[in-house]
């Protein structure tokens, strides 16, 4: 394995994905491991109390808070594509950004980046109109906010085109196609659960800029931030294994935001 680059790497997780009395994942434990928290803003999961609790803990732990925006799809956990008009999608993203940022500021922190969730994340890999709508909302709200997304996606291209900071994301616990996109969750190999395998993939992405796709092909995938999903079974153990492996490879962990 080649020598690691002299840089830091970000480790993020999707948090605050409960709703009311229903809880999903161990937010508190993950906030002791990750450097950035993608917080659900109420459209696919989350509610004001959940958002506030996660922002409070993130502020205490020095973890960066990002707005994880979604289609308006509580029933489907944001994992169903919606053919939303671009102007409506821009408004929905603005609504979510403003809601989380207000709560975050009361907690002593702020929203410092944006990441789409679920079906919206996958859509804006290629859907130019929806990618533009998301980027328009970010630029209107705060043009200093970085956009976190899949390398080579329409989302990151649209953000770069108007001068927004872009951050390339890799998923340690998800399968990839030979085209460098995520394997759909309904297909075999979409989600990985073995801690050693997940940790090894994270290091390979961060150090070599590559990932092994389903079928064994080695695919280029240079990343700045690595995600472990908070709702993956054993997420805390996976995240801890990833952090340990990255640090052992000589990559200090730190948020990509400053």
N, C-alpha and C positions, 0 to 999 in steps of 0.2 A: 504494500500500500504506500502511495506517495506521501511525502511530508505534508502535514496539514497547513493550510494557509494561515498567515498571521492576522487573524481577525476573530471577532466574536460571532456567535450564532444565537438566534432567538428561538425559544421553545414556547409554542402557544397551545392553548386548549380552548375548546368551546365550553363555556360555563354559564351558569344562571339559567339552565334549560328546564327548570321546574315550572310549575304553574299552580298557584294557590297552595293547597295542602299536598300536592303531588311533587315529589322530588326526583330528580334524575342526576345521578353522578354524585361524586364527593367533591364539591367545590372547594371546601376548606383545605382538604388534603392536597388537591392539585395546585392551589394557590401557594403552597409551600414548595412547589417544584418548578412550575413554569415561570417564564419571564413576561409573558403577555397573555391576557385573558380576553377572548372573544365573547362578549357578553350579549346574550339574547335580549332583544329590544321589545318583546311583547307581541310580535307578529307570528312567529313560529313557536315560541315558548317565552317564558318569563313574564313577570308582572312587576309593578312598582316596588313591592316589598322585596322580592327576589333580587331585582336589579340593585336596590339599595344595599342589601346585605352583601352581595358580591363586590360592589364598589367599595364598601367600607373595608372589607377584608383585603382587597387589592391595594388600597391606599396604605393600609398598615404593613403589607408585605413588600411594598415597592414594586408591584407588578403593574405593567402598563395595561390600560383599559382600552379595548377596541369595540366598536359597534358592529355586532354581527347582525346585519340586516337581511330581511327575508321577504318573500311573498307574504301576503296576508292569508295565512294558512295554518291556523292553530290545529285544526282537526287532522291535517296531514303532516304536521311537524315540519312544514316548509319543504317537503320532499316531493311535491307534485308541481310540474311545470305549469305556469299560468301565463296565458297570452295577454299580458297587461299592456295597455297603451303606454308608450314611453313617458308621456307627461304625467300620467297617473303613477307610474313607477317612481319617477323623480320625486313626486310629492310624498309617496309612501316612505321612501328612503329618508327624505328630509324630516318627516315626522318621527321616525325611529332614532335618527341621529340626535335631534333636539331633545327627545325624551330622555335618552340615556345620558347625554351630556349634562343636562340639568341635574339629574340625580347624582352623577359622578362628581360634579362640582360641590354639591352639598356634602359629599363624603370626603372632600379634600383632594380630589384628583380631577381628571378630565378625560374625555374621549380623545385619544391620540392617534387613532387610525380607523379604517373601515375595512371590513371583510364581509362579502356576501355569504349566505348560508345555503346549504342544501341544493335544491333544484335551481335556485337563482345563481348560485356559484357555478353550477354546471352549465346553465344556459349562457352565461356571459363569457364562457370560453369561446363561443362561436357567434352568438346572437348579437350582432353589431348594434341594433337599435336599443336593446335592453342594456348592453354594456354602456352605451352612450348616456342612457338615462341615469344609471347609477353614478357615473362620473360627473354628470351635470349637477347632481345633488351635492356631491362632495365639494365641487368647486364653488357652488353657491353658498354652502354652509361655512366652509373654512378651507381655502386653497392650500393651507399648510398641512392638511391631513394626508398621510400616506394611504395608499390603497394596496391591500394585501390580496394576492390572487395567484392563479396558476401561471407558471412561466409560459410565455408565448400566447396568452389568451387575448381575446378581443378587449377584455376589460383593461388589462395592463397597457395594451396599445393605445386605447382611447385616453387613458389617464396620462400616458407619456406625451401624447399629441398636444395636450393643453398645459403641459408643464407640471403636472402633479408628480409627487414622489411615488414610485412603485416599488413593491417588495415582493419578491418571488417566493412562493410557498411550496413546500413539499410535505407529503403526508406519510409519516412513518408506518401507520397502521392501515393503509389502504393499498389495494392492488392497482397497478397501472397497466394500460394497454401499450402496445408497441408504438402508438402515436403520441405517447406521453400524457394521455388523459386518464382520468380515473375510471376504473372498472365500475359499471353501474351496480348498485347495492344488491339488486335482485340476481346478479350473476355469481357463479362460483369464483372464489378468490378475491372478492371485493374487499373483505375486511380481514385483517391479520390479527392473531391473538397471541402468538408465541413471542414472549418478551425478548429472547435472544435474537430472533429474526428481525423484529421491529427495531431493536437497538442497532443491529448491524446495518439495516437499510438507512437509518438516520445518519450514521457516520459516513456511509458511502455517498449519500446525497451531499452532505456538508463538505466532505473532504475531496471526493472525486468528481462531484457534479454529475452523478449517474444513478440510475435505479434499474433493477432487474424487473422487467415487465412479465406479465402472465405469458407463459410460453418460453421464458428464458432469455429473451432478447435484452441486451444492455442498452438502455435509452439515456441520452443526455438529459440532465435535469439539474441545472445549477440553481441553488436556493439560498435565500437569506434567512428564512424562518422555517421551522419544522413543526408540524401539528400532530398532536395526539388527541383523538376525539374523546371528549369527556364522557360520552355515552357508550363507548366501546367497553365490553366486558373486561374487567381488570384494568381499567384505564390508569389508576394510580400506580400500579406496579409497572405498567408499560412506560408511563411518563418518567418514573424514577429510573428505570433501566436505560431509557434514552438519554436522560441527563447524565447519568454516570458514564455511559459510553462516550458521549461527546466530550466530556471533561477529560476522560482518559486519553482521548485522541488529541488532546492539546487545544481544544476549542472552548474558551471561556464562554459562558452563557450571559447574555445581556439583552434587554429590549432593543429593537431596531429604532425605536423612537427616542428622542432626547428632549 
